[in-house]
Amino acid sequence: MLARVVAASGVPCQRSELPPEVWRAAREVLPGARALAGSFPRGSAGNCFGTVMGAAGVPGAAAEWMQREPFEAFLHERTRPGGRDGQPGTVLLWRSRDGLAQHAAVTLGGGWALHKAAQTWWTPRVVLPTPTLIRASRSVGWRLSRRQLR
């Protein structure tokens, strides 16, 4: 039963589709990304903010429920406005009309990105083609922006 629930939710992780050169290029700016791809957080810990921070190499970030304040501090300290979807380290950031961060993902390069789609324990961190991830993450009233990891 549990396997059916997990398998039925979301788009399957496509990490095995990434060429080795994409992983190599991503490793410089996203040292934790490959280990997170396709994994589940322990218990109820872990969300999209922690996934982005963990992929960027922030120790312990992927293993905790990351709140907005530390995530915003991370964005301020470790990113700058801009970035391109085809390069590794572009943080895709969705904000609601009131400016609050609602969802985040990070590009791996070569047309691929990593995110944790939902805040549920049974939702894995997945690698998807960047356009697919962007489409799947759309929500009424949210606006997508990009920030580049430094």
C-alpha positions as CSV (number, residue, x, y, z in Angstrom):
1,M,0.0,0.0,0.0
2,L,2.7,2.5,1.0
3,A,4.7,1.8,-2.2
4,R,1.6,2.7,-4.3
5,V,1.0,5.9,-2.4
6,V,4.6,7.0,-2.9
7,A,4.8,5.9,-6.6
8,A,1.5,7.6,-7.4
9,S,2.5,11.1,-6.3
10,G,4.3,13.5,-8.6
11,V,6.6,12.9,-11.5
12,P,9.3,10.3,-11.1
13,C,12.8,11.3,-10.5
14,Q,14.9,11.3,-13.7
15,R,18.3,11.5,-12.2
16,S,19.5,8.5,-14.2
17,E,18.9,10.5,-17.4
18,L,21.6,13.1,-16.5
19,P,24.8,12.7,-18.5
20,P,28.0,12.4,-16.3
21,E,29.2,15.7,-17.6
22,V,26.1,17.5,-16.1
23,W,26.8,16.0,-12.7
24,R,30.5,17.0,-13.0
25,A,29.7,20.6,-13.9
26,A,27.0,20.8,-11.1
27,R,29.4,19.4,-8.4
28,E,31.4,22.7,-8.3
29,V,28.5,24.9,-7.3
30,L,26.1,22.2,-5.9
31,P,28.2,19.7,-4.0
32,G,25.3,18.1,-2.3
33,A,22.9,17.8,-5.3
34,R,23.7,14.3,-6.5
35,A,23.4,12.7,-3.1
36,L,19.9,14.4,-2.6
37,A,18.6,13.4,-6.1
38,G,15.9,10.7,-5.6
39,S,16.3,10.6,-1.9
40,F,13.7,11.1,0.9
41,P,14.3,13.2,4.0
42,R,14.2,11.3,7.3
43,G,10.8,11.4,9.0
44,S,9.0,14.7,8.4
45,A,12.1,16.8,8.0
46,G,13.1,18.4,4.8
47,N,11.4,20.7,2.3
48,C,12.2,22.6,-0.8
49,F,14.2,25.3,0.9
50,G,16.4,22.8,2.7
51,T,16.8,20.9,-0.5
52,V,18.2,23.9,-2.3
53,M,20.4,24.8,0.6
54,G,21.6,21.2,1.0
55,A,22.4,20.9,-2.7
56,A,24.5,24.1,-2.4
57,G,26.5,22.4,0.4
58,V,25.0,24.0,3.5
59,P,25.7,21.3,6.2
60,G,22.6,19.7,7.7
61,A,20.1,22.0,5.7
62,A,18.5,19.1,3.7
63,A,17.8,17.2,6.9
64,E,15.7,19.8,8.6
65,W,12.5,21.6,8.1
66,M,14.0,24.9,6.7
67,Q,12.0,28.0,7.7
68,R,11.7,31.1,5.5
69,E,14.0,33.3,7.6
70,P,17.2,31.1,7.3
71,F,16.4,30.5,3.6
72,E,16.1,34.2,2.9
73,A,19.4,34.7,4.8
74,F,20.9,32.0,2.5
75,L,19.6,33.8,-0.6
76,H,21.0,37.1,0.6
77,E,24.4,35.7,1.5
78,R,25.0,33.1,-1.3
79,T,23.1,34.4,-4.4
80,R,22.7,37.4,-6.6
81,P,19.8,38.3,-8.9
82,G,19.8,36.5,-12.3
83,G,20.9,33.2,-13.6
84,R,20.0,31.0,-16.5
85,D,18.1,27.8,-16.6
86,G,20.7,26.0,-18.6
87,Q,23.5,26.6,-16.1
88,P,24.1,24.9,-12.7
89,G,23.2,26.9,-9.6
90,T,20.3,29.0,-10.7
91,V,17.8,29.1,-7.8
92,L,14.3,29.1,-9.2
93,L,12.2,31.0,-6.6
94,W,8.4,31.3,-6.5
95,R,7.0,34.1,-4.4
96,S,3.4,34.9,-3.5
97,R,1.9,38.3,-4.2
98,D,2.9,39.4,-0.7
99,G,6.5,38.6,-1.5
100,L,6.9,35.5,0.7
101,A,9.0,32.7,-0.7
102,Q,6.6,29.7,-1.4
103,H,8.8,27.3,-3.4
104,A,12.3,26.9,-4.6
105,A,14.3,24.6,-6.9
106,V,17.8,24.7,-8.3
107,T,19.1,24.1,-11.8
108,L,21.8,21.4,-12.3
109,G,22.7,22.6,-15.9
110,G,22.1,20.9,-19.2
111,G,18.3,21.5,-18.9
112,W,17.8,19.8,-15.6
113,A,16.8,20.9,-12.1
114,L,16.3,19.5,-8.6
115,H,13.5,20.2,-6.1
116,K,11.3,18.7,-3.4
117,A,7.8,19.2,-4.8
118,A,5.8,19.0,-1.6
119,Q,6.2,19.2,2.2
120,T,5.1,15.7,2.8
121,W,7.3,12.9,4.1
122,W,6.5,10.7,1.2
123,T,7.6,13.2,-1.4
124,P,11.2,12.6,-2.7
125,R,13.7,15.1,-4.0
126,V,13.5,14.8,-7.7
127,V,15.5,15.7,-10.8
128,L,13.3,16.8,-13.8
129,P,13.8,18.6,-17.0
130,T,13.8,22.3,-16.0
131,P,10.8,23.3,-18.2
132,T,8.8,20.3,-16.7
133,L,9.7,21.3,-13.1
134,I,8.7,24.9,-13.8
135,R,5.4,23.9,-15.3
136,A,4.7,21.5,-12.4
137,S,5.5,24.2,-9.8
138,R,3.2,26.9,-11.2
139,S,0.5,28.2,-8.8
140,V,-2.0,31.0,-9.2
141,G,-0.6,34.2,-7.7
142,W,3.0,33.0,-7.5
143,R,5.7,34.7,-9.5
144,L,8.9,33.0,-10.6
145,S,12.3,34.7,-10.3
146,R,15.9,33.5,-10.6
147,R,19.0,34.0,-8.4
148,Q,22.4,32.7,-9.2
149,L,24.5,31.0,-6.6
150,R,27.9,32.7,-6.0
